[in-house]
Amino acid sequence: MENRHNTSPPPLPVGKKKALFIARTMLPEFVFNLARLEGNTLSFEQVQAVMAGSYVTGVNADDLAQVRRIAAAWSDILARTGNGKFALTRTLFIETNAIIARDEALMVGSFRAGQVSIAGTDYLPPSAGEPLEAAFYLPTEPLPTNDRSGNRRIRRLS
């Protein structure tokens, strides 16, 4: 069924320079959201302060360190994008993991060795070893530029 209510034209391409500006502007939000997903207790304002180099007292030192690592990983991704060296590869995932998980995980900079689960769901990610390696190399197809609902993207992920 055609959507007759949405008469706006498709968005114009933003361009790399503007996209990087937007991403850098939203960097504290990206860091806060990822930290929150990991159970970090810092508030958005505290994350902003940490990223600005200010001292934040009365909070868990591990949470502070985690925010710094997440910010460093995002900064690395944005720097790679800015200098034309960003490529969504296995190597990028491993190098980003090495930044984020440094001083926290037992295995840093490699795919996990054991099975993991996701709390609150029945979904089990691919097992470690060959299934995980194979899942990483599944073929991907470009997303349609005219689908703003996200439904097609979600179907591809399931």
N, C-alpha and C positions, 0 to 999 in steps of 0.2 A: 504494500500500500504506500502510495506517495505521501510524503510529508508536505502538506500545503501551508503549514504554519511557518516554516523556516524559509523565508524568501531572501535571506542575506546571501551575498555571493561567498564563495569559498575564500578563506583567508589567503592573503598574499604571502609569498615566501618572505621570511624575516631576513634572511641573510646571516652569514657567519658572525660578522662583527656585532650586529644587534643581538643575536642569540647568545653570544658570549657575555654581552653586557647584562642581559636579562638573567642569565645563569649566575653571574657574579653577584648581582643584586639580591638574588634569592638564595645565595649560598648559606646564610645562617639558618634559613628555613629548611633547606635540604639537610644540613647537619643535624639540626634539632630533631627532625622527623626520623632520620635513620637512628640517631641515638635513642630516641623514645622507643622505637621498635626493638631495640636491644635491652630495654628495661632501664635506661638511664634516667635518673631523677632530676637532672638539671632543668630549670625553667628555660623558656625561650630567651628571656632577658639575660640569664646567666650564660647561656650558650653564646649570645652576642658579645657579652663581656669577655669571655674566654677567647673568642676569635679575635677580639680587638686587642688582646694582649694584657687585659686588666686582670688584677687578682680577684678571685672569687673565694670568699671564706665561708666556712661552715658547711661545706659540701664534701662528699666522698671523693678522695683523691683518685680512685679508680675511674669514677665518672668524669672527672676533669681530664684525665689522660685519654679516655676513650673519645671524648669530644675533640680533643686536639688531633688524635689519629684520624678520625673521620673527616675533619676539616682538611687535614693534609692530603688525604686520598682524593677528596673532591677537588682540591687545588691542583693536584697532579693531573687529574682528568681534564680539567679546564685548560691547564698549560699545554697538554698534548693536543687538545683541540685547537688552541690558538696558534700553535706552531705547525699545524698540519700533520702531526704524528699520531693522531688518535685513530685507532682501528679496534673494532669490537672483536677481540680475539681471545683465545684461551690464555695467552701470555698476559694480556691486560688484566683479566680476571685474577690471575695468580699474583701479579705485581700489586694490584690494588688490595688484594687480601693480605699481602705481606705488610702493607702500610697500616691497614686497619687492625689487624690481629696481632701486630708486634707487641710483645710483652704481655699478651693475654692468652693466646691459644697455644696448645701444645705443638701443633704443626702449623707453621706459618709459611705462606708462599707456595702452597701445593694444595691439590684437591684432598679432601678428607679421606681417611682410611677406613672409617667405620660407618655403620648405618645411623642415620639421624631421623628424628620425627619432628613434626610441627605441632606444638601444643594447640589443642582445640579443634583439630581436624583429623580426619581419617587418612589423609593423603600421606604417602610415604615417598620421599624423593628417591631418585635412582640409587641403587646400592653403590657402595664404593668400588673402585677398580674399573673394570671394563664397562659395566653398564653406565657409570657416571661419565666416563670418557666418551662413550658412544652418544650419550644424550647431549653432550656439549656440541658435537659435530653434526647434529640433525640439520638437514637443509632448512633454510629460512627463506621466506619470500617477502618482498617489500610490502609495506602496509599501504592500503589505498589512501590517497590524499583527500578523497571526498567523504570519508566516513568519520564524522566528528563524534559519533555516539560512543565509540570504544567497543561496541558489541562484537565487531569482527575481530578486533585484536584479542579480546578476552576468549573468544572461541578458539583462536589459534593457540592460546596458551594452555587450554584444557586438553 
